[in-house]
Amino acid sequence: MEFVLDERLESSSWFIEDWPLCRVALKNDRTWPWLYLVPRRAGIREIYELNAKDQDLFVREVAMAQQALQILYKPEKINTAALGNMVPQFHVHVFARYKNDAAWPRPVWAVQTDEIPYTEQDKSAEIQKLKKCFEALRRGDETACHQ
């Protein structure tokens, strides 16, 4: 069985890059800096279905996504969630939260907000900024994320 990204995830996000385990995408909503991480393994619905090596890699990749969002966007909190009620393919949402956002302190899903899609120019800029930071973090050079 081959990995195929669920259409609902694909249609609501922009591809950033593939990491050793996860496909990383930017949610097409400027309301919050928001990433999807989807392990590129077919038929996975829950983290326990990943083998032990992939589970370890998954945690490291989620941590890198969190670190990048913290460095680039300086939120009060990074939320990480794996719900799967609407999209059963195993994926996590990693997104930045601020005390002045529309949902604070409630979960973002508890508040109905209008999504604000990225313009083509903003999307490209955000993806490049994230890619640059991810590459810097892989090199162990956190300071390069700030430049």
Rosetta silent file (secondary structure, phi, psi, omega in degrees, C-alpha in Angstrom):
SEQUENCE: MEFVLDERLESSSWFIEDWPLCRVALKNDRTWPWLYLVPRRAGIREIYELNAKDQDLFVREVAMAQQALQILYKPEKINTAALGNMVPQFHVHVFARYKNDAAWPRPVWAVQTDEIPYTEQDKSAEIQKLKKCFEALRRGDETACHQ
SCORE:     score description
SCORE:     0.000 S_00000001
   1 L     0.000  134.140 -176.658    0.000    0.000    0.000 S_00000001
   2 L  -100.723  145.565  176.278    1.374    3.404   -0.991 S_00000001
   3 L   -65.580  129.889  173.150    1.111    6.644    1.004 S_00000001
   4 L  -135.660  126.215  179.104   -1.509    9.005   -0.394 S_00000001
   5 L   -70.332  131.572  177.649   -2.321   12.273    1.346 S_00000001
   6 L   -54.406  135.922 -176.644   -6.004   12.595    2.211 S_00000001
   7 H   -58.316  -34.788 -178.897   -7.661   14.983   -0.232 S_00000001
   8 H   -67.427  -35.835  175.403   -9.080   17.112    2.588 S_00000001
   9 H   -70.680  -43.595 -178.588   -5.588   17.752    3.966 S_00000001
  10 H   -62.844  -41.471 -175.986   -4.189   18.375    0.507 S_00000001
  11 H   -77.333  -13.650 -178.534   -6.925   20.804   -0.490 S_00000001
  12 L  -108.315   12.494 -175.502   -6.657   22.837    2.723 S_00000001
  13 E  -149.547  171.235  177.083   -2.883   23.258    2.789 S_00000001
  14 E  -119.122  128.284  178.066    0.266   24.049    0.839 S_00000001
  15 E   -59.927  132.986  172.985    3.094   21.531    0.579 S_00000001
  16 E  -104.979  -62.011  178.660    6.315   22.694    2.264 S_00000001
  17 E  -169.318  163.946  173.129    8.568   19.637    2.190 S_00000001
  18 E   -97.979  129.434  173.695    8.889   15.953    3.010 S_00000001
  19 L   -95.914  178.014 -178.943   10.914   15.080    6.075 S_00000001
  20 L   -52.367  -36.209  179.045   12.255   11.555    6.711 S_00000001
  21 L  -110.322  -49.865 -167.643    8.851   10.524    8.085 S_00000001
  22 E  -101.231  147.021  163.670    6.312   13.310    7.663 S_00000001
  23 E   -83.931  133.611 -178.432    4.927   15.410    4.891 S_00000001
  24 E  -114.132  129.664 -177.741    4.879   18.993    6.184 S_00000001
  25 E  -137.639  152.166  176.240    2.278   21.457    4.940 S_00000001
  26 E   -96.782  121.790  177.331    1.126   24.978    5.747 S_00000001
  27 E   -62.775  136.877 -177.968   -2.600   25.237    6.435 S_00000001
  28 L   -81.349   65.601  178.353   -4.167   27.715    4.023 S_00000001
  29 L  -156.718  113.637 -177.600   -5.420   30.015    6.775 S_00000001
  30 L   -77.773    0.304 -178.743   -3.518   33.076    7.960 S_00000001
  31 L   -58.492  -42.939  177.945   -5.533   33.219   11.196 S_00000001
  32 L  -136.137  143.484  167.718   -2.824   31.213   12.965 S_00000001
  33 L   -64.054  118.386 -165.911    0.606   30.005   11.815 S_00000001
  34 E  -142.811  125.691  177.563   -0.451   26.372   11.353 S_00000001
  35 E  -115.397  149.903  166.600    1.312   23.264   10.086 S_00000001
  36 E  -108.402  136.463  169.229    0.095   19.768    9.300 S_00000001
  37 E  -119.685  124.139 -176.684    2.515   16.866    9.795 S_00000001
  38 E  -126.147  112.601  175.944    1.419   13.622    8.167 S_00000001
  39 E   -57.755  131.878 -178.171    3.539   10.457    8.505 S_00000001
  40 L   -84.915   62.257  176.474    4.112    9.110    5.002 S_00000001
  41 L  -129.279  131.568 -176.553    2.947    5.621    5.900 S_00000001
  42 L   -71.067  140.394  170.526   -0.109    4.061    4.293 S_00000001
  43 L    74.398   13.125 -178.070   -3.141    3.136    6.354 S_00000001
  44 L   -88.568  128.823  178.488   -2.045    4.729    9.651 S_00000001
  45 L  -116.431  -21.049 -177.111   -4.835    6.147   11.797 S_00000001
  46 L  -140.333  155.558 -176.778   -3.158    6.306   15.228 S_00000001
  47 H   -62.331  -34.514 -178.246    0.374    6.859   16.532 S_00000001
  48 H   -65.334  -17.645  178.654    0.583    3.368   18.052 S_00000001
  49 H   -77.729  -14.486  173.259    0.272    1.928   14.528 S_00000001
  50 L   -75.989  147.208  175.433    3.680    3.380   13.648 S_00000001
  51 L   -70.176  168.175 -173.513    6.616    1.123   14.450 S_00000001
  52 H   -59.114  -40.405  179.497    8.851    2.145   17.363 S_00000001
  53 H   -63.618  -44.189  178.763   11.476    3.765   15.131 S_00000001
  54 H   -67.079  -34.932  176.593    8.816    5.831   13.341 S_00000001
  55 H   -61.271  -44.858  178.308    7.236    6.818   16.662 S_00000001
  56 H   -62.469  -44.983 -179.951   10.590    8.205   17.848 S_00000001
  57 H   -63.963  -39.443  179.104   11.138   10.002   14.547 S_00000001
  58 H   -58.910  -46.873 -179.878    7.607   11.384   14.667 S_00000001
  59 H   -61.679  -41.928  179.058    8.182   12.962   18.084 S_00000001
  60 H   -64.711  -39.758  179.934   11.446   14.555   16.881 S_00000001
  61 H   -69.370  -40.070  175.757    9.772   15.940   13.766 S_00000001
  62 H   -61.570  -42.475  179.525    6.841   17.378   15.729 S_00000001
  63 H   -61.630  -39.086  178.948    9.335   18.990   18.115 S_00000001
  64 H   -67.122  -39.934  176.697   11.185   20.602   15.202 S_00000001
  65 H   -61.888  -43.978  178.243    7.927   21.988   13.798 S_00000001
  66 H   -60.910  -45.450 -178.756    7.055   23.385   17.227 S_00000001
  67 H   -61.535  -43.883  179.547   10.508   24.933   17.602 S_00000001
  68 H   -61.128  -45.376  179.186   10.325   26.597   14.192 S_00000001
  69 H   -63.022  -39.558  179.175    6.917   28.114   14.955 S_00000001
  70 H   -63.333  -45.320 -178.862    8.154   29.354   18.332 S_00000001
  71 H   -66.664  -47.442 -173.003   11.227   30.986   16.820 S_00000001
  72 H   -76.416  -34.979 -170.748    9.506   32.514   13.798 S_00000001
  73 H  -115.423   -9.432  176.150    6.195   33.640   15.273 S_00000001
  74 L    47.508   53.388  179.364    6.902   34.038   19.016 S_00000001
  75 L   -78.347  167.794  172.418    3.515   32.818   20.257 S_00000001
  76 L   -72.014  -31.297 -174.715    2.462   32.438   23.871 S_00000001
  77 E  -153.233  145.508  170.527    1.794   28.729   23.246 S_00000001
  78 E  -104.212  124.475  175.476    2.218   26.077   20.590 S_00000001
  79 E   -97.830  138.877  177.402   -0.783   23.771   20.301 S_00000001
  80 E  -131.962  125.020 -174.843   -0.292   20.252   18.980 S_00000001
  81 E  -143.833  142.877  173.739   -3.310   18.083   18.302 S_00000001
  82 L  -128.078   98.053 -176.635   -4.188   14.809   16.616 S_00000001
  83 L   -96.984  -67.092  177.782   -7.952   14.532   16.364 S_00000001
  84 L    78.038   11.811  179.092   -8.844   12.593   13.244 S_00000001
  85 L   -70.755  -37.720 -179.688  -12.585   12.893   13.658 S_00000001
  86 L   -94.060  -36.665 -179.530  -13.045   14.449   10.218 S_00000001
  87 L  -123.556  101.010 -174.510   -9.888   13.101    8.529 S_00000001
  88 L   -70.492  -17.800  176.699   -8.972    9.664    9.904 S_00000001
  89 L   -58.998  129.578 -176.458   -5.535    9.572    8.216 S_00000001
  90 L   -60.951  125.175  177.266   -3.076   10.074   11.070 S_00000001
  91 L  -157.412  158.453  174.592   -1.859   13.663   11.115 S_00000001
  92 E  -123.072  150.538  173.251   -1.103   16.337   13.655 S_00000001
  93 E  -102.285  128.802  175.954   -1.874   20.008   13.721 S_00000001
  94 E  -126.155  115.764 -173.821    0.947   22.186   15.083 S_00000001
  95 E  -146.878  155.198 -176.602   -0.021   25.822   15.394 S_00000001
  96 E   -88.836  140.234  178.810    0.848   29.040   17.188 S_00000001
  97 E  -124.609  146.553 -178.359   -1.519   30.608   19.711 S_00000001
  98 L  -130.799  147.929 -179.977   -1.651   34.130   21.064 S_00000001
  99 L   -61.507  -22.706 -179.941   -3.488   35.634   24.020 S_00000001
 100 L   -99.727   11.247  179.054   -5.173   38.075   21.634 S_00000001
 101 L   -77.998  164.104 -172.349   -6.347   35.474   19.098 S_00000001
 102 L   -61.916  -23.462 -175.637  -10.066   34.939   18.470 S_00000001
 103 L  -105.641  -13.323 -173.213  -10.238   31.654   20.392 S_00000001
 104 L   -55.245  134.840   -0.020   -7.867   32.253   23.338 S_00000001
 105 L   -95.552    9.336 -178.161   -7.821   30.458   25.737 S_00000001
 106 L   -74.392  164.276  173.299  -10.256   27.941   24.262 S_00000001
 107 L   -61.592  147.062 -178.030   -9.315   25.366   21.618 S_00000001
 108 H   -61.009  -28.513 -179.102   -9.401   26.867   18.124 S_00000001
 109 H   -73.510  -13.492 -178.532  -12.086   24.366   17.143 S_00000001
 110 H   -82.921  -10.954 -176.452  -14.415   25.757   19.837 S_00000001
 111 L  -123.374  128.302  177.118  -14.707   29.116   18.095 S_00000001
 112 L   -81.231  116.952  175.166  -16.084   29.665   14.621 S_00000001
 113 L  -126.569  152.089  175.143  -13.792   32.017   12.730 S_00000001
 114 L   -77.182  131.369  176.555  -13.630   32.836    9.068 S_00000001
 115 L   -70.867  142.985  178.367  -10.547   31.388    7.465 S_00000001
 116 L  -115.187   98.364 -177.111   -8.248   33.943    5.881 S_00000001
 117 L   -67.302  154.120  175.801   -6.497   32.263    2.950 S_00000001
 118 L   -72.985  144.143  166.451   -2.976   33.208    1.975 S_00000001
 119 L   -73.840  163.893  178.752   -2.385   35.288   -1.118 S_00000001
 120 H   -58.728  -42.169 -179.224   -0.007   33.655   -3.581 S_00000001
 121 H   -66.492  -46.290  179.633    2.745   36.086   -2.582 S_00000001
 122 H   -64.878  -39.306  178.563    2.217   35.589    1.177 S_00000001
 123 H   -59.879  -48.932 -179.765    2.043   31.812    0.743 S_00000001
 124 H   -60.885  -42.704 -179.880    5.366   31.742   -1.083 S_00000001
 125 H   -64.097  -43.605 -179.970    7.002   34.005    1.498 S_00000001
 126 H   -64.365  -44.641 -179.300    5.746   31.903    4.425 S_00000001
 127 H   -62.445  -43.545  179.514    6.851   28.642    2.839 S_00000001
 128 H   -64.628  -40.610  178.469   10.322   30.019    2.100 S_00000001
 129 H   -62.111  -44.157  179.705   10.650   31.382    5.653 S_00000001
 130 H   -66.647  -44.972  178.918    9.648   28.010    7.107 S_00000001
 131 H   -58.728  -43.373  179.560   11.933   26.032    4.785 S_00000001
 132 H   -61.186  -42.817  179.826   14.867   28.262    5.705 S_00000001
 133 H   -68.692  -43.084  178.103   14.197   27.760    9.398 S_00000001
 134 H   -58.310  -44.552  179.529   13.747   23.995    9.064 S_00000001
 135 H   -62.711  -42.261  178.707   17.069   23.761    7.226 S_00000001
 136 H   -62.487  -42.679  179.478   18.777   25.872    9.891 S_00000001
 137 H   -65.640  -37.667  176.452   17.367   23.694   12.673 S_00000001
 138 H   -62.047  -33.043  177.955   18.566   20.543   10.903 S_00000001
 139 H   -81.654   -8.471 -177.300   22.066   22.089   10.900 S_00000001
 140 L    80.184   22.151 -176.486   21.692   22.989   14.581 S_00000001
 141 L  -114.419   73.395 -178.103   21.827   26.721   13.759 S_00000001
 142 H   -56.602  -34.297 -177.059   18.742   28.196   15.418 S_00000001
 143 H   -62.134  -27.999  179.308   20.053   31.740   14.927 S_00000001
 144 H   -67.405  -18.472  176.391   19.732   31.396   11.149 S_00000001
 145 H   -68.153  -26.138 -175.162   15.951   31.201   11.582 S_00000001
 146 H   -83.686  -12.832 -173.572   15.966   34.820   12.733 S_00000001
 147 L   -89.319    0.000    0.000   17.748   36.206    9.668 S_00000001
